Amino acid sequence: MITAKLPIRLSAGALARLAAVALLFAAAIAAIAWPGVAHAATIVIVNQNAPGVGFNDPTPAQPVGGNPGTTLGEQRLIAFQHAADTWGATLDSDIPIRIDAAFEPLSCNATSAVLGAAGATEVWANFPAAPRTNTWYPAALAAKLAGEDLTEPGDAHIVATFNSQLGLTPTCVPGLTFYLGLDNNAGAQIDLVAVLLHEIAHGLGFQSFTDDETGLTLLGRPSIWDHYLLDNRSNRTWAQMTSSQRAASARAWRGLSWNGANVTAAVPGALGPLPVLSISGGAAGAAFGRYAVGVAAFGTPLGTTAFRGEVMPVVDQANGNGLACTTLSAANAQTVRGKVALVDRGACDYAVKARNVQAAGATGMILADSVAGEVAGMPGEAPDVTIPSVRITRADGLRLKTALQTRSRTMSGVMARMSIDPERLAGADDQRRMLMYSPTVNAPGSSVSHYTTEASPNQLMEPSINADLSHEIAPPRDLTLPLLLDIGW
């Protein structure tokens, strides 16, 4: 007998609050072998668009990347079904999973856009065969575990909405469109299949139903997610903590880990060694020490043999910043020649900055973030860039700039050492458990219900879609499926 049910009909705002990510833009696979999964689930896409729009948009389109559709709407639906079939071939459930799906205008401006949002339509507790009592499970997982569909006949288990305007209007990032091919060859465009795989995972249960800002549980009950979300400083799960303790841990950078056996077992094979930047030298002062960094998808990768160089800044802005978005002036070129160039984020792609400082003779690049936050990588394609590049936080960038204020025109006395730490993993805590996304400033819809942005290689379930994703959802490359197995799939 069902003793607890909470249907959640999700508005756009509720989607974000319930951690069904609203992604900001920043190889088709076969069934994946993974122990204990029978590879049998049917996922049904229920087209919610009216005639002439979204999935029914009649705009002619040329087949692309294995997608044979001949209209924009048809190609969108084929890509969606492809992503759904990928998940269906990987999961095990006797209950068909229904997704109410639509392409609709979402938040946009000329430089950024919401790509999409998705999440469970209902959560259930104390249903037949529930592994944990008084614990919320998303609708599709609850049905699988109960062996019966708990929703009303015909109701969806997941709701998903994606941006129909991306790149197609002057007010929605003109020129940046969804790539509708199935072949993982998006280039500079946004890979729709990757976005769909990410969002479907949220609807399947890659989300907490506990408020990530206040720490309040839903109607006084934890979600299954909370039993595996671990505050790695106190060694207590969210299910064991108070609301205020949960709220604090959600804003503790590197303070939240996933404590599920499947993810932990797969972490060493999925993540690479931790990249590090060390700053030293007689002039380093308060900047002396070891820095957390994100790495570039281009240029020479960091290795166990350290790359060393003296740091010098690019200054091409009136406020003292250096954007390096155009060919460096003679004065800046003289400053960074043979040095590690310090530049600021903003105004152009990361690869453009690296290409310009390399052309000026720099041997490496350190990019300081322009906004507060935690470290993240630098996506981009630049086969002609060979110098190593790392990204540091805004706070660390300010520390480094302070140390460089006493430099001469050609020397600073501040030395950089870039390398990897083979004893630690990029995106894992000291016990090699996967870190979750817990920025010091809460990001509604992103905090807690994603993996850390420090993961390398990038993971599908980070809070933004990265260009180097491979459509994989399982080990050895990706850690999405192991988490779903941990919560009951």
C-alpha positions as CSV (number, residue, x, y, z in Angstrom):
1,M,0.0,0.0,0.0
2,I,1.3,3.5,-0.9
3,T,1.5,5.5,2.3
4,A,3.3,8.6,1.1
5,K,3.2,10.5,-2.2
6,L,4.0,14.0,-3.2
7,P,3.3,14.9,-6.8
8,I,5.4,17.8,-8.0
9,R,4.2,19.5,-11.1
10,L,7.2,21.5,-12.1
11,S,7.1,25.1,-13.3
12,A,10.3,26.5,-14.9
13,G,11.2,28.1,-11.5
14,A,10.6,24.9,-9.7
15,L,12.8,23.0,-12.1
16,A,15.7,25.1,-11.1
17,R,14.9,24.9,-7.3
18,L,14.7,21.1,-7.4
19,A,18.1,20.9,-9.0
20,A,16.9,20.0,-12.5
21,V,19.7,22.1,-13.9
22,A,19.3,25.1,-16.1
23,L,22.5,24.8,-18.0
24,L,24.3,27.9,-19.1
25,F,26.3,27.5,-22.2
26,A,29.8,28.3,-21.3
27,A,30.0,9.7,-30.6
28,A,26.9,8.0,-30.5
29,I,27.4,4.9,-28.2
30,A,26.0,1.4,-28.0
31,A,24.7,-0.3,-24.9
32,I,27.4,0.0,-22.2
33,A,28.4,-3.1,-20.3
34,W,28.4,-2.4,-16.5
35,P,28.1,-5.1,-13.8
36,G,24.7,-5.7,-12.5
37,V,22.6,-3.9,-15.1
38,A,20.3,-5.9,-17.3
39,H,20.1,-3.2,-20.0
40,A,16.3,-3.1,-20.5
41,A,14.2,0.0,-20.0
42,T,11.8,1.7,-22.4
43,I,11.8,5.5,-22.5
44,V,8.9,7.1,-24.3
45,I,9.1,10.7,-25.4
46,V,5.8,12.5,-25.3
47,N,5.8,15.5,-27.6
48,Q,4.2,18.4,-25.8
49,N,4.7,20.9,-28.6
50,A,1.8,22.4,-30.6
51,P,1.8,22.1,-34.4
52,G,4.4,24.1,-36.2
53,V,6.8,24.7,-33.3
54,G,9.4,22.8,-31.3
55,F,9.4,19.1,-32.2
56,N,6.9,20.0,-35.0
57,D,8.9,22.9,-36.5
58,P,8.7,22.4,-40.3
59,T,11.8,24.4,-41.1
60,P,13.8,22.4,-43.7
61,A,17.0,20.9,-42.5
62,Q,19.8,18.8,-44.1
63,P,20.6,15.4,-42.5
64,V,23.6,15.8,-40.3
65,G,25.9,13.6,-38.3
66,G,23.8,10.4,-38.6
67,N,20.5,12.3,-37.9
68,P,18.4,11.6,-41.0
69,G,15.6,14.2,-40.2
70,T,14.7,16.6,-43.0
71,T,13.0,19.3,-40.8
72,L,14.3,21.1,-37.7
73,G,11.6,19.6,-35.5
74,E,12.1,16.0,-36.8
75,Q,15.9,16.3,-36.1
76,R,15.2,17.5,-32.6
77,L,12.9,14.5,-31.9
78,I,15.4,12.0,-33.4
79,A,18.2,13.4,-31.2
80,F,16.0,13.2,-28.2
81,Q,15.0,9.6,-28.9
82,H,18.6,8.7,-29.5
83,A,19.6,10.0,-26.0
84,A,16.6,8.3,-24.5
85,D,17.5,5.0,-26.2
86,T,21.1,5.3,-24.9
87,W,19.7,5.5,-21.3
88,G,17.1,2.8,-22.0
89,A,19.8,0.4,-23.2
90,T,21.8,1.1,-20.1
91,L,19.2,0.9,-17.3
92,D,17.0,-1.9,-16.0
93,S,13.3,-1.3,-15.4
94,D,10.1,-3.2,-16.3
95,I,8.1,0.0,-16.2
96,P,8.2,2.3,-19.3
97,I,9.5,5.7,-18.4
98,R,7.5,8.6,-19.9
99,I,9.1,12.0,-20.6
100,D,6.9,15.0,-21.3
101,A,9.2,17.0,-23.6
102,A,9.1,20.3,-25.5
103,F,11.3,22.9,-27.2
104,E,10.2,26.3,-26.1
105,P,11.7,29.9,-25.8
106,L,13.8,30.0,-22.7
107,S,15.9,32.7,-21.0
108,C,18.3,34.3,-23.5
109,N,20.4,37.3,-24.3
110,A,23.0,38.1,-26.9
111,T,25.8,36.4,-24.9
112,S,24.3,33.6,-22.8
113,A,21.3,31.3,-22.8
114,V,19.5,28.6,-20.8
115,L,19.9,25.4,-22.8
116,G,17.3,23.4,-21.0
117,A,15.9,22.0,-17.8
118,A,14.5,18.7,-16.7
119,G,13.5,16.8,-13.5
120,A,11.2,14.3,-11.9
121,T,7.5,15.2,-12.0
122,E,6.7,13.3,-8.7
123,V,8.5,11.9,-5.7
124,W,7.4,9.0,-3.7
125,A,8.1,7.5,-0.2
126,N,7.1,4.3,1.6
127,F,5.9,2.6,-1.6
128,P,6.0,-1.2,-1.9
129,A,9.6,-2.5,-1.8
130,A,11.1,0.9,-1.0
131,P,14.7,0.2,0.1
132,R,14.6,3.0,2.7
133,T,11.6,4.2,4.6
134,N,10.5,7.8,4.9
135,T,12.8,8.7,1.9
136,W,11.8,10.4,-1.3
137,Y,12.5,8.6,-4.6
138,P,11.9,10.2,-8.1
139,A,8.9,8.8,-9.9
140,A,10.8,6.6,-12.5
141,L,13.0,5.0,-9.9
142,A,10.2,4.5,-7.5
143,A,8.3,2.6,-10.3
144,K,11.2,0.4,-11.1
145,L,11.7,-0.5,-7.4
146,A,8.0,-1.1,-6.7
147,G,7.6,-3.1,-9.9
148,E,4.5,-1.1,-10.8
149,D,3.8,2.4,-12.2
150,L,2.9,4.6,-9.2
151,T,1.8,7.7,-11.3
152,E,-1.6,8.2,-12.7
153,P,-2.2,6.5,-16.0
154,G,-0.6,8.4,-18.8
155,D,1.2,10.9,-16.5
156,A,4.9,11.5,-17.1
157,H,7.7,10.5,-14.8
158,I,10.0,13.3,-16.1
159,V,9.4,16.7,-17.6
160,A,12.0,18.3,-19.9
161,T,12.1,21.6,-21.8
162,F,14.8,22.9,-24.1
163,N,15.6,26.2,-25.7
164,S,14.0,26.6,-29.1
165,Q,15.6,30.0,-29.8
166,L,19.3,29.2,-29.3
167,G,21.3,30.8,-32.0
168,L,18.2,31.3,-34.2
169,T,17.3,34.9,-33.2
170,P,19.4,38.1,-32.7
171,T,18.6,38.1,-29.0
172,C,19.6,34.5,-28.2
173,V,23.4,34.1,-28.8
174,P,23.2,34.5,-32.5
175,G,25.4,31.9,-34.3
176,L,25.6,29.5,-31.4
177,T,23.1,26.7,-32.2
178,F,22.4,23.2,-31.1
179,Y,24.3,20.6,-33.1
180,L,21.7,18.0,-34.0
181,G,24.0,15.3,-35.2
182,L,24.3,12.0,-33.3
183,D,28.1,11.5,-34.0
184,N,29.6,13.6,-31.2
185,N,31.1,16.0,-33.7
186,A,29.6,19.3,-32.6
187,G,32.7,21.4,-33.0
188,A,32.1,24.9,-31.7
189,Q,28.3,24.4,-31.5
190,I,26.3,23.0,-28.5
191,D,25.9,19.2,-28.7
192,L,22.2,18.6,-28.2
193,V,22.7,14.9,-27.5
194,A,25.1,15.7,-24.6
195,V,22.6,18.2,-23.2
196,L,19.8,15.6,-23.5
197,L,21.8,12.8,-21.8
198,H,22.6,15.2,-18.9
199,E,19.0,16.3,-18.5
200,I,17.5,12.9,-18.7
201,A,19.9,11.8,-15.9
202,H,18.4,14.6,-13.7
203,G,15.0,13.3,-14.3
204,L,16.1,9.7,-13.5
205,G,17.3,10.8,-10.1
206,F,20.6,12.7,-10.4
207,Q,19.2,15.4,-8.1
208,S,18.4,16.1,-4.5
209,F,14.9,17.2,-3.4
210,T,16.3,18.9,-0.4
211,D,16.6,22.6,-0.7
212,D,20.3,23.3,-1.5
213,E,20.0,26.9,-0.2
214,T,18.2,26.4,3.1
215,G,19.0,22.8,3.7
216,L,15.3,22.1,4.4
217,T,14.1,18.6,3.5
218,L,10.9,18.1,1.5
219,L,8.1,17.7,4.0
220,G,10.6,16.6,6.6
221,R,11.9,13.6,4.7
222,P,15.4,13.3,3.1
223,S,15.7,12.2,-0.5
224,I,17.6,9.1,-1.5
225,W,20.3,11.4,-2.7
226,D,20.8,12.7,0.9
227,H,21.9,9.3,2.1
228,Y,25.0,9.4,-0.1
229,L,25.8,13.1,0.0
230,L,28.6,13.3,2.5
231,D,30.0,16.4,4.3
232,N,33.7,15.2,4.1
233,R,34.7,17.5,7.0
234,S,32.3,16.1,9.6
235,N,31.9,12.7,7.9
236,R,28.2,12.9,8.1
237,T,25.6,12.5,5.3
238,W,23.0,15.0,4.6
239,A,20.4,12.6,6.0
240,Q,22.2,12.8,9.3
241,M,22.5,16.6,9.5
242,T,20.3,19.5,10.5
243,S,19.0,22.0,7.9
244,S,21.5,24.7,8.9
245,Q,24.4,22.1,8.7
246,R,23.2,21.1,5.2
247,A,23.0,24.7,4.1
248,A,26.5,25.4,5.3
249,S,28.0,22.3,3.6
250,A,26.3,23.2,0.3
251,R,28.5,26.3,0.3
252,A,31.7,24.7,1.3
253,W,34.0,24.4,-1.7
254,R,35.4,20.8,-1.8
255,G,33.3,20.1,1.3
256,L,30.8,17.7,-0.3
257,S,31.6,14.2,-1.6
258,W,29.5,11.3,-3.0
259,N,29.8,8.3,-0.7
260,G,28.2,5.6,-2.9
261,A,30.1,2.4,-3.5
262,N,29.6,2.3,-7.3
263,V,30.9,5.8,-7.9
264,T,33.8,5.4,-5.5
265,A,34.9,2.2,-7.2
266,A,34.9,3.9,-10.6
267,V,36.6,7.1,-9.7
268,P,40.2,6.0,-10.1
269,G,39.6,4.8,-13.6
270,A,37.6,7.9,-14.6
271,L,39.6,10.8,-13.2
272,G,43.1,11.9,-14.0
273,P,45.8,13.2,-11.7
274,L,45.3,16.6,-10.0
275,P,46.8,19.6,-11.8
276,V,48.6,22.1,-9.5
277,L,50.3,25.5,-9.7
278,S,53.0,26.4,-7.2
279,I,54.1,30.0,-6.9
280,S,57.5,30.8,-5.3
281,G,60.4,33.2,-5.6
282,G,61.8,36.0,-3.4
283,A,59.2,38.5,-4.7
284,A,56.2,36.2,-4.3
285,G,55.3,37.4,-0.8
286,A,51.7,36.6,0.1
287,A,51.3,34.9,-3.3
288,F,53.7,32.1,-2.3
289,G,52.1,28.7,-2.1
290,R,50.1,26.0,-4.0
291,Y,47.1,27.0,-6.1
292,A,44.0,25.0,-7.2
293,V,43.8,25.2,-11.0
294,G,41.6,24.3,-13.9
295,V,43.4,23.0,-17.1
296,A,42.9,23.9,-20.7
297,A,41.5,21.5,-23.3
298,F,44.2,22.8,-25.7
299,G,48.0,23.2,-25.5
300,T,50.6,20.9,-23.9
301,P,49.0,19.0,-21.0
302,L,50.7,19.1,-17.6
303,G,52.8,16.1,-16.6
304,T,54.8,14.8,-13.7
305,T,57.8,16.7,-15.1
306,A,57.1,20.2,-13.9
307,F,57.0,23.2,-16.3
308,R,58.7,26.2,-14.7
309,G,58.8,29.9,-15.7
310,E,58.8,33.4,-14.4
311,V,55.4,35.1,-14.3
312,M,54.8,38.4,-16.1
313,P,51.5,40.2,-16.7
314,V,49.8,41.3,-19.8
315,V,48.5,44.8,-19.3
316,D,46.3,46.1,-22.2
317,Q,43.4,47.7,-20.4
318,A,43.1,51.0,-18.7
319,N,42.2,49.4,-15.4
320,G,45.5,47.4,-15.4
321,N,44.0,44.1,-16.6
322,G,45.2,42.1,-19.6
323,L,42.7,40.5,-21.9
324,A,45.1,39.4,-24.7
325,C,42.3,39.3,-27.1
326,T,44.3,40.9,-29.9
327,T,47.9,40.7,-31.0
328,L,50.0,41.9,-28.1
329,S,51.7,45.4,-28.3
330,A,55.4,45.5,-28.7
331,A,55.7,46.5,-25.0
332,N,53.6,43.6,-23.8
333,A,55.4,41.2,-26.1
334,Q,58.7,42.3,-24.7
335,T,57.3,41.8,-21.1
336,V,56.1,38.2,-21.7
337,R,58.7,36.9,-24.1
338,G,60.2,33.7,-22.5
339,K,57.9,34.1,-19.5
340,V,54.6,32.7,-18.2
341,A,51.9,35.3,-19.2
342,L,49.3,36.3,-16.6
343,V,46.0,37.3,-18.4
344,D,42.5,38.0,-17.3
345,R,39.3,36.2,-18.3
346,G,36.8,38.0,-20.5
347,A,36.0,39.4,-24.0
348,C,37.3,36.5,-26.0
349,D,37.8,32.7,-26.0
350,Y,40.5,31.1,-23.8
351,A,42.2,29.7,-26.9
352,V,42.4,33.2,-28.5
353,K,44.3,34.5,-25.4
354,A,46.7,31.5,-25.4
355,R,47.3,31.9,-29.1
356,N,48.1,35.6,-28.7
357,V,50.5,35.2,-25.8
358,Q,52.2,32.3,-27.5
359,A,52.7,34.3,-30.7
360,A,54.4,37.0,-28.5
361,G,56.8,34.4,-27.2
362,A,55.3,33.4,-23.9
363,T,56.1,29.9,-22.7
364,G,52.9,29.4,-20.7
365,M,49.7,31.1,-19.6
366,I,47.9,31.6,-16.3
367,L,44.4,32.9,-16.6
368,A,42.8,34.7,-13.7
369,D,39.1,34.5,-13.4
370,S,37.1,37.7,-13.6
371,V,34.3,36.7,-11.2
372,A,34.3,35.1,-7.8
373,G,33.9,31.4,-7.7
374,E,35.8,28.1,-7.8
375,V,38.2,26.8,-10.4
376,A,37.0,25.4,-13.7
377,G,38.6,24.3,-16.9
378,M,39.2,26.1,-20.2
379,P,37.3,24.5,-23.1
380,G,38.3,25.2,-26.6
381,E,40.0,23.9,-29.7
382,A,43.4,25.2,-30.8
383,P,45.7,22.6,-32.3
384,D,48.2,25.4,-33.0
385,V,48.6,26.3,-29.3
386,T,51.4,24.3,-27.7
387,I,52.1,26.2,-24.4
388,P,50.6,24.9,-21.2
389,S,47.7,26.9,-19.7
390,V,46.0,26.9,-16.3
391,R,43.1,28.9,-14.8
392,I,43.0,30.2,-11.3
393,T,40.3,31.9,-9.2
394,R,39.7,35.6,-9.1
395,A,40.9,35.7,-5.5
396,D,44.1,33.9,-6.4
397,G,44.6,36.1,-9.4
398,L,44.4,39.2,-7.2
399,R,47.1,37.7,-4.9
400,L,49.3,37.1,-7.8
401,K,48.8,40.5,-9.3
402,T,49.7,42.1,-6.0
403,A,53.0,40.2,-6.0
404,L,53.7,41.4,-9.5
405,Q,53.3,45.1,-8.7
406,T,56.9,45.5,-7.8
407,R,58.3,44.0,-11.0
408,S,60.6,45.6,-13.4
409,R,59.8,45.8,-17.2
410,T,61.5,42.4,-17.8
411,M,61.6,40.6,-14.5
412,S,59.3,39.9,-11.6
413,G,61.1,37.4,-9.3
414,V,57.8,35.5,-9.1
415,M,58.2,31.9,-10.3
416,A,55.5,29.5,-11.5
417,R,55.7,25.7,-11.4
418,M,52.9,23.7,-13.3
419,S,52.6,20.0,-12.9
420,I,50.3,17.2,-11.8
421,D,50.1,15.5,-8.4
422,P,50.0,11.7,-9.3
423,E,48.9,10.9,-5.7
424,R,45.6,12.9,-6.0
425,L,42.8,12.9,-8.5
426,A,41.2,15.9,-10.2
427,G,37.7,16.0,-8.8
428,A,38.1,13.7,-5.9
429,D,38.7,14.3,-2.2
430,D,41.7,12.9,-0.2
431,Q,39.9,9.5,0.2
432,R,39.3,9.4,-3.6
433,R,35.5,10.0,-3.3
434,M,34.0,12.1,-6.0
435,L,33.5,15.7,-5.1
436,M,30.2,17.4,-5.7
437,Y,29.5,21.0,-6.9
438,S,29.4,23.2,-3.8
439,P,30.4,26.7,-4.7
440,T,30.8,29.2,-1.9
441,V,28.0,31.3,-3.4
442,N,24.9,29.1,-3.8
443,A,23.9,28.5,-7.4
444,P,20.2,27.5,-7.4
445,G,19.6,24.5,-9.6
446,S,23.3,23.8,-9.9
447,S,24.7,23.5,-6.4
448,V,24.8,20.0,-4.8
449,S,23.1,18.2,-7.7
450,H,26.1,18.1,-10.0
451,Y,29.7,16.9,-9.9
452,T,32.5,19.3,-9.3
453,T,33.8,21.5,-12.1
454,E,37.3,20.4,-11.1
455,A,36.8,16.9,-12.6
456,S,39.3,16.0,-15.3
457,P,38.4,14.6,-17.8
458,N,35.2,16.6,-17.7
459,Q,32.1,14.7,-16.6
460,L,28.6,14.7,-18.2
461,M,27.0,15.8,-14.9
462,E,29.1,18.9,-14.2
463,P,26.9,22.1,-14.1
464,S,27.8,23.1,-17.6
465,I,28.2,21.2,-20.9
466,N,31.8,21.0,-22.0
467,A,33.0,20.5,-25.6
468,D,35.1,17.5,-24.8
469,L,32.3,15.2,-23.7
470,S,32.0,11.9,-25.5
471,H,28.3,10.9,-25.1
472,E,29.5,8.3,-22.6
473,I,27.4,7.8,-19.5
474,A,29.3,5.0,-17.8
475,P,32.8,4.0,-16.8
476,P,35.6,4.0,-17.6
477,R,35.1,7.5,-19.0
478,D,32.0,8.8,-17.2
479,L,30.5,8.5,-13.7
480,T,26.8,9.2,-14.3
481,L,25.6,5.7,-14.4
482,P,27.4,4.6,-11.2
483,L,25.6,7.3,-9.2
484,L,22.2,6.2,-10.5
485,L,23.2,2.6,-9.5
486,D,24.1,3.9,-6.0
487,I,20.6,5.4,-5.5
488,G,18.8,2.2,-6.7
489,W,18.9,1.9,-10.4
